Amino acid sequence: MRRFVKNTAKKFWATITLLSVELIIILVLFVLSFFLFVFLARRIFWQKKDEFDYAVFDFMRPLINELRTDTMEFFTFMGTHTFLIPMNLLLIGYFLFIRRHRWYSITIPVVSLGGLSLMFVLKNLFGRPRPNDPLLRTVSGLSFPSGHALLSVAFYGLLIYLVWHNVSNKIARWILIVLLLILILIIGLSRIYLRVHYASDVLAGFAMGIIWLVLSIWTVRRIERYTSKEIAPAIEKV
């Protein structure tokens, strides 16, 4: 028994050492996001605890002014379907006709359309009403999770993935990644500031966005590798 445990432990650590830093970070993000989403759903819908959400609203109330409101409206627009749909189409067109990377052009609609479908399913599953005192105007639809947060992570997170794998200059790569991360955070913050989402909605949207992004990229890459293995022997035989 002791020998079995030792051998199992050795195999486990050998597997860990083979993992790249990138893969370890992705796995950690995926696991943390999963547990965060479960924690938030349990706290809001089973335990009926929402003190944190109202505490965040109270904290932000003194920060409201006209300039910040205009700024937050601008950033919240960058997470709307009105903005993201054309951006997705432009990105698909770039990888279809300019860069000519077939699998990137497949990954983009998988991430975006799948994320959109997932958002609608989750919103209707949980059925949480939006805050009843929006800062500017009433917004239709349900609240949990935030669609802006989920879709922003899906799209801008995909851009981070593309930047990481395609920008060779390290300084430029990290500048772009940091800017995209800040953009994602501000879009989520804008939804809380405008009081059209609770803080827990935004955090849940971020978490589910990460989960969906990791799963969709992993799935497409697996299909890509499988098809390349299937095609390569056929080419060699010819």
Secondary structure, 3 states (H helix, E strand, C coil): CHHHHHHHHHHHHHHHHHCCHHHHHHHHHHHHHHHHHHHHHHHHHHCCCCHHHHHHHHHHHHHCCHHHHHHHHHHHHCCCHHHHHHHHHHHHHHHHHHCCCHHHHHHHHHHHHHHHHHHHHHHHHHCCCCCCCCCCCCCCCCCCCCHHHHHHHHHHHHHHHHHHHHCCCHHHHHHHHHHHHHHHHHHHHHHHHCCCCCHHHHHHHHHHHHHHHHHHHHHHHHHHHHHHHHHHHHHHHC
